[in-house]
Amino acid sequence: MTEEKDPKKYTTISIPTPLAEKIKKRIQGTGFNSLSSYVTYVLREVISNVDEEDKEEAFSKEDEEKVKERLRALGYLD
């Protein structure tokens, strides 16, 4: 699936009616003027957070070497 460059192109996604009703209640009195605008906002936030998590490493190579050295010093590694 390719990302469209024309922001005026949209697709339709179905969600359960009870969920749609909950969202409509939740956005009353907010800056969101439609169910679609809120869902788009939420999905962008989720994707952004996932992208950020993918960029983060648990340990850098330097940190990994420090841990290995410490484990060797303690006799856990040869």
PEURPE-V833189 format. One record per residue. N is the residue number from 1. RES is the residue in three letters. SS is DSSP state (H for helix, E for strand, L for the rest). NEAR is the number of other ideal C-beta (glycine too) atoms within 12 Angstrom. Layout:
# PEURPE-V833189
n=N res=RES ss=SS near=NEAR
n=N res=RES ss=SS near=NEAR
This chain:
# PEURPE-V833189
n=1 res=MET ss=L near=4
n=2 res=THR ss=L near=6
n=3 res=GLU ss=L near=9
n=4 res=GLU ss=L near=10
n=5 res=LYS ss=L near=7
n=6 res=ASP ss=L near=8
n=7 res=PRO ss=L near=8
n=8 res=LYS ss=L near=6
n=9 res=LYS ss=L near=10
n=10 res=TYR ss=L near=13
n=11 res=THR ss=L near=11
n=12 res=THR ss=L near=9
n=13 res=ILE ss=L near=13
n=14 res=SER ss=L near=10
n=15 res=ILE ss=L near=18
n=16 res=PRO ss=L near=10
n=17 res=THR ss=H near=11
n=18 res=PRO ss=H near=10
n=19 res=LEU ss=H near=17
n=20 res=ALA ss=H near=19
n=21 res=GLU ss=H near=14
n=22 res=LYS ss=H near=16
n=23 res=ILE ss=H near=24
n=24 res=LYS ss=H near=22
n=25 res=LYS ss=H near=15
n=26 res=ARG ss=H near=17
n=27 res=ILE ss=H near=22
n=28 res=GLN ss=L near=15
n=29 res=GLY ss=L near=9
n=30 res=THR ss=L near=15
n=31 res=GLY ss=L near=10
n=32 res=PHE ss=L near=19
n=33 res=ASN ss=L near=14
n=34 res=SER ss=L near=17
n=35 res=LEU ss=H near=26
n=36 res=SER ss=H near=20
n=37 res=SER ss=H near=18
n=38 res=TYR ss=H near=25
n=39 res=VAL ss=H near=26
n=40 res=THR ss=H near=21
n=41 res=TYR ss=H near=21
n=42 res=VAL ss=H near=20
n=43 res=LEU ss=H near=16
n=44 res=ARG ss=H near=14
n=45 res=GLU ss=H near=14
n=46 res=VAL ss=H near=14
n=47 res=ILE ss=H near=15
n=48 res=SER ss=H near=14
n=49 res=ASN ss=H near=14
n=50 res=VAL ss=H near=13
n=51 res=ASP ss=H near=12
n=52 res=GLU ss=H near=11
n=53 res=GLU ss=H near=12
n=54 res=ASP ss=H near=10
n=55 res=LYS ss=H near=9
n=56 res=GLU ss=L near=11
n=57 res=GLU ss=L near=11
n=58 res=ALA ss=L near=9
n=59 res=PHE ss=L near=12
n=60 res=SER ss=L near=11
n=61 res=LYS ss=H near=11
n=62 res=GLU ss=H near=11
n=63 res=ASP ss=H near=13
n=64 res=GLU ss=H near=14
n=65 res=GLU ss=H near=14
n=66 res=LYS ss=H near=14
n=67 res=VAL ss=H near=18
n=68 res=LYS ss=H near=17
n=69 res=GLU ss=H near=14
n=70 res=ARG ss=H near=14
n=71 res=LEU ss=H near=14
n=72 res=ARG ss=H near=13
n=73 res=ALA ss=H near=12
n=74 res=LEU ss=L near=11
n=75 res=GLY ss=L near=8
n=76 res=TYR ss=L near=11
n=77 res=LEU ss=L near=12
n=78 res=ASP ss=L near=8
